[in-house]
Amino acid sequence: MHTQRKKSLILKMEGATKKFGNLIANDNVNFELRKGEIHALLGENGAGKSTLMNCLYGIFPLTKGKIFLNGKEIVINNTQDAIKYGIGMVHQHFMLIEQLTVTENIILGTKQKGPWLDVKTVEKEIKELSDKYRFNIDPQEKIKNLTVGMQQRVEILKTLYRNADIMIFDEATAVLTPQEVNQLFGIIRRLVNEGKSIIMITHKLEEVMEICDRVTVLRNGRMIGSLEVKDTSPRKLANMMVGRDVVLDIARKDKAPGDVALEIKDIVVKDRHGKHLIDGITVQLRKGEILGIAGIDGNGQIELSGVLTGMIPAKQGKVKIGDDDVSGKKAKHFIDKKVSHIPQDRQKTGLIMEFSVMENLILQEHSKSPFCHFGIMNWKEIRRHADNLISEYQIKVPNASVPAKALSGGNQQKVILAREIDRQSNVLIAVQPTRGLDIGATEYVRSKILEQRDKGIAVLLISTELDEILALSDRIAVMYKGKFVDVFKNGKYSREQIGLMMSGVTKDVAINNVC
């Protein structure tokens, strides 16, 4: 945690209210930022964190409320106003053009000092900024050649080049390895030591406790409270976020796995240009175990889940469910073989958004008894089935006839979870099952996945959240550029060693570099 000293007030949002039609995203929020502090804006998804900061950065105008900078009221109607007042924002999804260089990305949208653009002078200025904060970035390098962590540094450089004194980080660690998170925190501390003031939008309690001075908690668009981090705890903050006690640590008991439920051997997947997306991986998944696939996005995990659900054909290799060779079979065959699938994108591949909740809950079983007899749908039974699952899985919905698009992200995920688990499959492929969910929904989904494992179901868990992999998995496979760096029992390697493997470091080097 950053050393707290008494600091002067630099920014104040008073009575900040933002409405989108009849929806109140922020309701009379008061927020204060002191000079030289790291201030967390904490809350569940949909609590209004990003909306509040988007208003401060000029992406949305406030519906009502005032903003004060150094005691003087200012008006921010657009991002140019925010930049003029020294406010910068590093977005969760980077605003970079991959084909352009670092310099070209940084100067996009900025006003030049003269009639001609002196690229060499700009490159020199960016290099000096990069060296000052030890970013190690080449201004002439193209964005497409940089790692995710380095791309984030470019976003930070962009705000520094525009002379930002107040910097907003929106879910800054969402796509970073543990090593990159540590590096980012080092950068943030250097920025504060240079006199910058930092706002961190986050839902990760451990980050708040590690690096922040103060924290403001939002719930349902309202401010619940602001307090010093040194005076609070993760449990108290979780209670403020959700409004109830939350189980932060899920108990996973060791148990002996059963027979092999799923086996893949020498699987290869290529893109249309012949590039290897999966390069000859082999692994077994047993009944009653969770095998976690750890890796940074884009290293073949999604293609692997596609192969194991019949959605992507493998170029070569074998897939077996139990004793049955299902290589090259379509998705329906995998469904018939009792493979359930929680997909990465709940809206595109998990649900039919225009369909009702009760229709979505029978998608794979809609043509079977008791939901259908001789081509005629039994709506009474379909509704009864839906009402039971809505109750069991605590899905917040007025009734089963409401379309899936009307539900929150967390409740959409619960619909998928209810449908896939209720099928009583032998294998569950869970891809990013808690992505975008708040702490309460995350707690629920993880407990349900563990429950399946304890019932003897074989679970393949694919997640870019290393903490989730470590919390749930019996064994872990680290995936990098379509290959498994290693497959091992959970607990064999440290979080830091796994993080190094995720970034492409070989197993032996990772082990020797982290004691």
C-alpha positions as CSV (number, residue, x, y, z in Angstrom):
1,M,0.0,0.0,0.0
2,H,1.2,3.5,-0.8
3,T,2.4,5.4,2.2
4,Q,-0.4,7.8,3.2
5,R,0.3,11.4,4.1
6,K,-2.1,14.2,4.6
7,K,-2.7,15.5,1.1
8,S,-4.6,18.5,-0.3
9,L,-7.9,18.1,-2.2
10,I,-7.4,18.3,-5.9
11,L,-10.7,17.1,-7.4
12,K,-14.3,16.9,-6.2
13,M,-17.4,15.6,-7.9
14,E,-20.5,16.9,-6.1
15,G,-23.9,15.4,-6.5
16,A,-22.8,13.6,-9.7
17,T,-25.9,12.1,-11.4
18,K,-26.0,10.4,-14.8
19,K,-29.2,9.2,-16.4
20,F,-29.7,7.2,-19.6
21,G,-33.4,7.6,-20.3
22,N,-35.1,6.2,-17.2
23,L,-32.0,4.4,-16.1
24,I,-30.1,6.1,-13.3
25,A,-26.5,5.0,-13.6
26,N,-25.1,7.4,-11.0
27,D,-27.3,8.8,-8.3
28,N,-26.1,11.9,-6.4
29,V,-22.5,10.6,-6.0
30,N,-19.9,12.6,-4.1
31,F,-16.3,11.7,-4.9
32,E,-13.1,13.4,-3.7
33,L,-9.5,12.9,-4.9
34,R,-6.4,14.2,-3.0
35,K,-3.2,15.2,-4.7
36,G,-0.6,12.4,-4.9
37,E,-2.9,9.6,-3.7
38,I,-4.0,6.3,-5.3
39,H,-7.8,6.1,-4.8
40,A,-9.8,3.0,-5.7
41,L,-13.3,3.2,-7.1
42,L,-14.7,-0.1,-6.1
43,G,-18.0,-1.9,-6.9
44,E,-19.8,-4.7,-8.6
45,N,-20.3,-4.7,-12.3
46,G,-23.1,-2.3,-13.0
47,A,-22.5,-0.3,-9.8
48,G,-21.7,2.9,-11.9
49,K,-17.9,3.0,-11.5
50,S,-17.0,3.4,-15.2
51,T,-19.9,5.7,-15.9
52,L,-18.8,8.1,-13.2
53,M,-15.3,8.2,-14.5
54,N,-16.5,8.4,-18.1
55,C,-18.4,11.6,-17.0
56,L,-15.2,12.9,-15.5
57,Y,-13.2,12.2,-18.6
58,G,-15.9,13.8,-20.9
59,I,-17.2,10.7,-22.7
60,F,-20.6,11.4,-21.2
61,P,-21.9,14.7,-19.9
62,L,-23.2,14.7,-16.3
63,T,-27.0,14.9,-16.1
64,K,-26.7,16.8,-12.9
65,G,-23.9,17.7,-10.5
66,K,-20.7,19.8,-10.3
67,I,-17.0,19.2,-10.8
68,F,-14.3,21.2,-8.9
69,L,-10.6,21.2,-9.8
70,N,-8.3,22.8,-7.2
71,G,-11.3,24.5,-5.6
72,K,-12.7,26.0,-8.9
73,E,-15.8,24.7,-10.7
74,I,-15.1,23.4,-14.1
75,V,-17.4,22.1,-16.9
76,I,-16.4,19.0,-18.9
77,N,-18.5,18.4,-22.0
78,N,-16.0,16.3,-24.0
79,T,-12.7,14.5,-23.7
80,Q,-10.8,17.6,-25.1
81,D,-12.1,19.5,-22.0
82,A,-10.9,16.8,-19.7
83,I,-7.4,16.7,-21.4
84,K,-7.3,20.5,-21.1
85,Y,-7.8,20.2,-17.4
86,G,-5.1,17.6,-17.1
87,I,-7.3,14.5,-16.8
88,G,-6.3,11.3,-18.6
89,M,-7.8,7.9,-18.8
90,V,-6.3,4.4,-19.5
91,H,-9.1,2.3,-20.8
92,Q,-9.6,-1.4,-20.1
93,H,-9.8,-2.0,-23.9
94,F,-6.8,-0.2,-25.3
95,M,-7.6,2.6,-27.8
96,L,-4.6,1.7,-30.1
97,I,-4.3,1.1,-33.8
98,E,-2.1,-2.0,-34.3
99,Q,-0.7,-1.1,-37.7
100,L,0.7,2.3,-36.5
101,T,3.8,3.0,-34.5
102,V,3.9,4.0,-30.8
103,T,4.5,7.6,-31.8
104,E,1.7,7.7,-34.3
105,N,-0.7,6.3,-31.8
106,I,0.3,8.8,-29.1
107,I,0.0,11.9,-31.3
108,L,-3.4,10.9,-32.8
109,G,-5.9,13.6,-31.9
110,T,-3.4,16.0,-30.4
111,K,-2.8,19.6,-31.7
112,Q,0.6,20.1,-33.0
113,K,2.7,23.1,-32.0
114,G,3.4,24.3,-35.5
115,P,2.1,24.0,-39.1
116,W,4.4,20.9,-39.7
117,L,4.6,17.7,-37.8
118,D,8.2,17.1,-36.7
119,V,8.1,13.4,-36.1
120,K,11.7,13.2,-35.0
121,T,11.2,15.8,-32.2
122,V,8.0,14.0,-31.1
123,E,9.8,10.6,-31.0
124,K,12.6,12.2,-28.9
125,E,10.0,13.6,-26.4
126,I,8.3,10.2,-26.2
127,K,11.6,8.4,-25.7
128,E,12.5,10.8,-22.9
129,L,9.1,10.2,-21.2
130,S,9.6,6.4,-21.6
131,D,13.1,6.6,-20.1
132,K,11.9,8.8,-17.2
133,Y,9.3,6.2,-16.1
134,R,11.5,3.2,-17.1
135,F,8.9,2.0,-19.7
136,N,11.5,0.7,-22.2
137,I,9.4,1.5,-25.2
138,D,10.7,2.1,-28.7
139,P,8.7,5.1,-30.2
140,Q,9.2,3.6,-33.7
141,E,7.9,0.1,-32.9
142,K,4.5,-0.9,-34.3
143,I,1.8,-1.7,-31.7
144,K,1.1,-5.1,-33.2
145,N,4.6,-6.2,-32.2
146,L,4.2,-5.3,-28.5
147,T,3.0,-7.5,-25.7
148,V,-0.3,-6.6,-23.9
149,G,1.6,-5.2,-21.0
150,M,3.7,-3.0,-23.3
151,Q,0.6,-1.8,-25.1
152,Q,-0.8,-0.7,-21.8
153,R,2.4,1.3,-21.2
154,V,1.8,3.1,-24.5
155,E,-1.7,4.1,-23.3
156,I,-0.1,5.5,-20.1
157,L,2.5,7.3,-22.2
158,K,-0.3,8.8,-24.2
159,T,-1.9,10.4,-21.1
160,L,1.5,11.6,-19.9
161,Y,2.4,13.1,-23.3
162,R,-0.9,15.1,-22.9
163,N,0.3,16.4,-19.5
164,A,-2.3,14.6,-17.4
165,D,-2.0,15.2,-13.6
166,I,-5.1,13.1,-12.8
167,M,-4.9,9.6,-14.3
168,I,-7.9,7.1,-14.4
169,F,-7.1,3.4,-14.8
170,D,-10.1,1.3,-15.8
171,E,-9.7,-2.3,-14.7
172,A,-6.0,-1.9,-15.5
173,T,-5.0,-5.5,-14.6
174,A,-7.7,-7.4,-16.4
175,V,-5.4,-8.8,-19.2
176,L,-2.0,-8.8,-17.4
177,T,0.1,-11.7,-16.0
178,P,1.2,-11.5,-12.4
179,Q,4.6,-10.1,-13.4
180,E,3.0,-7.4,-15.6
181,V,0.6,-6.5,-12.7
182,N,3.7,-6.0,-10.4
183,Q,5.4,-3.9,-13.1
184,L,2.2,-1.8,-13.5
185,F,2.0,-1.2,-9.8
186,G,5.6,-0.1,-9.8
187,I,4.8,2.4,-12.6
188,I,1.8,3.7,-10.7
189,R,3.9,4.3,-7.6
190,R,6.5,6.2,-9.7
191,L,3.7,8.3,-11.1
192,V,2.5,9.2,-7.6
193,N,6.0,10.1,-6.5
194,E,6.1,12.5,-9.5
195,G,3.0,14.2,-8.1
196,K,0.3,12.5,-10.2
197,S,-3.0,11.6,-8.6
198,I,-4.5,8.1,-9.5
199,I,-8.0,6.8,-9.7
200,M,-8.2,3.0,-10.1
201,I,-11.6,1.5,-11.2
202,T,-11.6,-2.1,-10.0
203,H,-13.5,-4.9,-8.5
204,K,-10.5,-6.8,-7.2
205,L,-10.2,-6.5,-3.4
206,E,-6.6,-7.7,-3.3
207,E,-5.4,-4.8,-5.5
208,V,-7.2,-2.3,-3.4
209,M,-5.4,-3.6,-0.3
210,E,-2.0,-3.8,-1.9
211,I,-1.6,-0.4,-3.6
212,C,-4.4,2.1,-2.8
213,D,-4.5,4.8,-0.1
214,R,-8.3,5.3,0.0
215,V,-11.3,3.6,-1.5
216,T,-14.8,4.7,-2.5
217,V,-17.4,2.0,-2.8
218,L,-20.4,2.3,-5.2
219,R,-23.5,0.0,-5.2
220,N,-26.4,0.3,-7.6
221,G,-25.2,3.8,-8.7
222,R,-25.0,5.2,-5.2
223,M,-22.0,5.9,-3.0
224,I,-21.9,3.6,0.0
225,G,-18.8,5.2,1.6
226,S,-15.2,6.4,1.4
227,L,-12.5,5.2,3.8
228,E,-8.8,4.8,4.3
229,V,-7.6,1.4,3.1
230,K,-5.5,1.0,6.3
231,D,-8.8,1.1,8.3
232,T,-10.6,-1.6,6.3
233,S,-10.4,-5.3,5.2
234,P,-11.4,-7.3,2.1
235,R,-14.3,-8.8,4.0
236,K,-15.7,-5.4,5.0
237,L,-15.2,-4.0,1.4
238,A,-17.0,-7.1,0.0
239,N,-19.9,-6.5,2.3
240,M,-20.1,-2.9,1.2
241,M,-20.0,-3.8,-2.4
242,V,-22.7,-6.5,-2.3
243,G,-24.7,-5.6,0.8
244,R,-24.2,-9.0,2.5
245,D,-21.4,-11.2,3.7
246,V,-19.5,-12.9,0.9
247,V,-17.4,-16.1,1.1
248,L,-14.1,-14.9,-0.3
249,D,-12.2,-18.2,0.0
250,I,-13.9,-21.3,-1.5
251,A,-12.9,-24.6,0.2
252,R,-11.6,-27.1,-2.3
253,K,-11.0,-30.5,-0.7
254,D,-8.5,-32.9,-2.3
255,K,-10.1,-36.0,-3.7
256,A,-8.9,-38.9,-5.9
257,P,-10.2,-38.5,-9.5
258,G,-12.0,-41.3,-11.3
259,D,-11.7,-42.8,-14.7
260,V,-10.7,-40.8,-17.8
261,A,-13.7,-38.9,-19.1
262,L,-12.0,-36.9,-21.9
263,E,-8.8,-37.4,-23.8
264,I,-7.1,-35.4,-26.5
265,K,-4.0,-36.5,-28.3
266,D,-1.7,-34.6,-30.7
267,I,-4.4,-32.0,-31.5
268,V,-3.5,-29.5,-34.2
269,V,-5.7,-26.5,-35.3
270,K,-4.6,-24.0,-38.0
271,D,-6.1,-20.8,-39.2
272,R,-6.9,-20.1,-42.8
273,H,-3.3,-19.0,-43.4
274,G,-1.9,-22.2,-42.1
275,K,-0.6,-20.7,-38.8
276,H,-0.8,-23.1,-35.8
277,L,-3.4,-22.0,-33.3
278,I,-3.0,-25.3,-31.4
279,D,0.2,-27.2,-31.9
280,G,0.1,-30.8,-31.0
281,I,-1.3,-30.9,-27.4
282,T,-2.1,-34.0,-25.4
283,V,-3.9,-34.3,-22.1
284,Q,-6.4,-36.4,-20.1
285,L,-9.3,-35.2,-18.0
286,R,-10.7,-37.5,-15.3
287,K,-14.1,-37.7,-13.6
288,G,-14.2,-35.7,-10.4
289,E,-11.4,-33.3,-11.2
290,I,-11.0,-29.8,-12.5
291,L,-8.2,-29.2,-15.0
292,G,-7.5,-25.5,-15.3
293,I,-6.1,-24.1,-18.5
294,A,-4.0,-21.0,-17.6
295,G,-2.9,-18.5,-20.2
296,I,-3.1,-15.0,-21.6
297,D,-5.9,-14.5,-24.1
298,G,-5.2,-15.5,-27.6
299,N,-2.9,-18.5,-27.0
300,G,-5.2,-21.2,-28.3
301,Q,-7.6,-21.7,-25.3
302,I,-10.7,-20.7,-27.3
303,E,-9.8,-23.0,-30.2
304,L,-9.2,-25.8,-27.7
305,S,-12.7,-25.3,-26.2
306,G,-14.1,-25.3,-29.8
307,V,-12.4,-28.6,-30.6
308,L,-13.8,-30.1,-27.4
309,T,-17.4,-29.1,-28.1
310,G,-17.5,-29.9,-31.8
311,M,-17.5,-26.2,-32.9
312,I,-14.0,-26.1,-34.4
313,P,-12.6,-29.0,-36.5
314,A,-9.0,-30.1,-35.6
315,K,-6.6,-30.5,-38.5
316,Q,-5.2,-33.6,-36.9
317,G,-5.3,-35.5,-33.7
318,K,-7.9,-37.5,-31.7
319,V,-10.6,-36.6,-29.2
320,K,-12.1,-39.3,-27.1
321,I,-15.1,-39.1,-24.7
322,G,-14.8,-42.1,-22.5
323,D,-14.1,-44.9,-25.0
324,D,-15.7,-43.2,-27.9
325,D,-13.6,-41.5,-30.6
326,V,-15.5,-38.3,-31.4
327,S,-12.8,-36.7,-33.6
328,G,-14.3,-34.5,-36.3
329,K,-17.8,-34.8,-35.1
330,K,-20.3,-31.9,-35.0
331,A,-21.5,-30.0,-31.9
332,K,-24.7,-32.1,-31.7
333,H,-22.7,-35.3,-31.3
334,F,-20.8,-33.8,-28.3
335,I,-24.1,-32.7,-26.8
336,D,-25.5,-36.2,-27.2
337,K,-22.3,-37.6,-25.6
338,K,-23.1,-35.5,-22.5
339,V,-20.6,-32.6,-22.9
340,S,-21.9,-29.4,-21.4
341,H,-20.4,-26.0,-22.4
342,I,-20.3,-22.6,-20.7
343,P,-19.0,-20.5,-23.6
344,Q,-16.7,-17.4,-23.4
345,D,-19.3,-15.1,-24.9
346,R,-22.7,-15.6,-23.2
347,Q,-24.5,-13.3,-25.6
348,K,-23.2,-14.6,-28.9
349,T,-22.8,-18.3,-28.3
350,G,-24.4,-19.0,-24.9
351,L,-27.9,-17.5,-25.4
352,I,-30.4,-16.5,-28.0
353,M,-31.0,-13.1,-26.7
354,E,-34.4,-12.6,-28.3
355,F,-35.7,-15.9,-26.9
356,S,-37.3,-16.0,-23.4
357,V,-35.5,-17.4,-20.4
358,M,-37.6,-20.5,-20.5
359,E,-36.8,-21.1,-24.1
360,N,-33.1,-20.6,-23.5
361,L,-33.2,-23.1,-20.6
362,I,-34.2,-26.0,-23.0
363,L,-32.1,-25.2,-26.1
364,Q,-30.4,-28.6,-26.4
365,E,-33.4,-30.5,-25.1
366,H,-36.3,-28.7,-26.9
367,S,-37.1,-31.6,-29.2
368,K,-37.1,-34.2,-26.5
369,S,-39.7,-35.4,-23.9
370,P,-41.1,-33.9,-21.7
371,F,-40.7,-30.6,-23.5
372,C,-41.9,-31.9,-26.9
373,H,-44.3,-34.7,-28.0
374,F,-44.6,-35.5,-31.7
375,G,-43.4,-32.0,-32.7
376,I,-45.8,-30.2,-30.3
377,M,-44.2,-28.1,-27.6
378,N,-45.4,-28.7,-24.0
379,W,-45.3,-25.1,-22.7
380,K,-46.7,-26.0,-19.4
381,E,-43.8,-28.4,-18.7
382,I,-41.3,-25.9,-20.2
383,R,-42.5,-23.2,-17.8
384,R,-42.5,-25.5,-14.8
385,H,-38.9,-26.6,-15.6
386,A,-37.9,-22.9,-16.0
387,D,-39.5,-21.9,-12.7
388,N,-37.7,-24.6,-10.9
389,L,-34.3,-23.6,-12.3
390,I,-34.9,-19.9,-11.7
391,S,-35.6,-20.7,-8.1
392,E,-32.7,-23.1,-7.6
393,Y,-30.1,-20.9,-9.3
394,Q,-31.4,-17.6,-7.9
395,I,-31.9,-16.0,-11.3
396,K,-33.3,-12.5,-10.8
397,V,-36.1,-12.2,-13.4
398,P,-39.7,-11.1,-13.2
399,N,-40.9,-14.3,-14.9
400,A,-39.8,-17.0,-17.3
401,S,-41.2,-15.3,-20.3
402,V,-38.8,-12.3,-20.1
403,P,-36.3,-12.3,-23.0
404,A,-32.7,-13.1,-22.1
405,K,-31.6,-9.7,-23.4
406,A,-33.5,-8.0,-20.5
407,L,-31.3,-9.8,-17.9
408,S,-28.1,-8.5,-16.3
409,G,-24.8,-10.1,-17.3
410,G,-24.7,-12.1,-14.1
411,N,-28.2,-13.4,-14.5
412,Q,-27.6,-14.3,-18.1
413,Q,-24.6,-16.4,-16.9
414,K,-26.8,-18.1,-14.3
415,V,-29.3,-19.1,-17.1
416,I,-26.4,-20.8,-19.0
417,L,-25.1,-22.4,-15.8
418,A,-28.5,-23.7,-14.9
419,R,-29.1,-25.1,-18.4
420,E,-25.7,-26.8,-18.7
421,I,-25.5,-28.3,-15.2
422,D,-29.1,-29.5,-15.3
423,R,-28.3,-31.6,-18.3
424,Q,-26.3,-33.9,-15.9
425,S,-23.4,-34.3,-18.3
426,N,-20.2,-36.2,-17.8
427,V,-17.9,-33.4,-19.0
428,L,-18.3,-29.7,-18.4
429,I,-16.2,-27.2,-20.5
430,A,-16.3,-23.9,-18.7
431,V,-14.7,-21.0,-20.5
432,Q,-14.2,-17.7,-18.7
433,P,-17.2,-18.6,-16.5
434,T,-17.0,-15.5,-14.3
435,R,-15.7,-12.9,-16.8
436,G,-17.5,-9.6,-16.2
437,L,-19.3,-10.8,-13.1
438,D,-19.5,-9.0,-9.8
439,I,-18.1,-10.6,-6.6
440,G,-21.5,-12.0,-5.5
441,A,-22.2,-13.7,-8.9
442,T,-18.5,-14.9,-9.1
443,E,-18.8,-16.6,-5.7
444,Y,-22.0,-18.4,-6.8
445,V,-20.7,-19.6,-10.2
446,R,-17.4,-20.9,-8.7
447,S,-19.3,-22.8,-6.0
448,K,-21.5,-24.4,-8.6
449,I,-18.4,-25.5,-10.6
450,L,-16.8,-27.0,-7.5
451,E,-20.1,-28.8,-6.8
452,Q,-20.0,-30.5,-10.2
453,R,-16.5,-31.7,-9.6
454,D,-17.5,-33.1,-6.2
455,K,-20.4,-35.0,-7.9
456,G,-17.9,-36.7,-10.2
457,I,-18.2,-34.5,-13.3
458,A,-15.0,-33.9,-15.3
459,V,-14.5,-30.1,-15.5
460,L,-12.2,-28.3,-18.0
461,L,-11.8,-24.7,-16.7
462,I,-10.4,-22.1,-19.1
463,S,-9.7,-18.8,-17.5
464,T,-7.3,-15.9,-17.9
465,E,-7.9,-15.1,-14.2
466,L,-5.0,-16.9,-12.6
467,D,-6.5,-16.5,-9.2
468,E,-9.6,-18.4,-10.4
469,I,-7.4,-21.2,-11.8
470,L,-5.5,-21.5,-8.5
471,A,-8.7,-21.4,-6.5
472,L,-10.6,-24.1,-8.4
473,S,-8.2,-26.5,-10.2
474,D,-6.9,-29.9,-9.1
475,R,-4.4,-29.8,-12.0
476,I,-3.2,-26.9,-14.1
477,A,-2.0,-26.8,-17.8
478,V,-0.2,-23.6,-18.8
479,M,-0.9,-22.8,-22.4
480,Y,1.4,-20.5,-24.6
481,K,1.2,-20.1,-28.4
482,G,-0.9,-23.2,-28.8
483,K,1.2,-25.5,-26.7
484,F,1.2,-26.7,-23.1
485,V,4.3,-25.4,-21.3
486,D,3.6,-28.0,-18.6
487,V,0.7,-29.9,-16.9
488,F,1.0,-30.2,-13.1
489,K,-0.8,-30.7,-9.8
490,N,-2.0,-27.4,-8.3
491,G,0.4,-26.3,-5.6
492,K,3.6,-27.6,-7.4
493,Y,4.5,-24.1,-8.7
494,S,4.1,-20.7,-7.2
495,R,1.8,-18.0,-8.7
496,E,4.9,-16.2,-9.9
497,Q,6.4,-19.2,-11.6
498,I,3.0,-19.9,-13.4
499,G,2.9,-16.3,-14.4
500,L,6.3,-16.6,-16.1
501,M,5.2,-19.7,-18.0
502,M,2.1,-17.9,-19.2
503,S,4.3,-15.2,-20.7
504,G,6.4,-17.7,-22.6
505,V,9.3,-18.5,-20.3
506,T,10.2,-22.2,-20.3
507,K,9.4,-24.3,-17.3
508,D,13.0,-24.7,-16.2
509,V,13.8,-21.0,-16.5
510,A,10.6,-20.1,-14.6
511,I,11.4,-22.4,-11.7
512,N,15.0,-21.2,-11.4
513,N,14.1,-17.6,-11.7
514,V,11.6,-17.6,-8.8
515,C,12.7,-19.1,-5.6
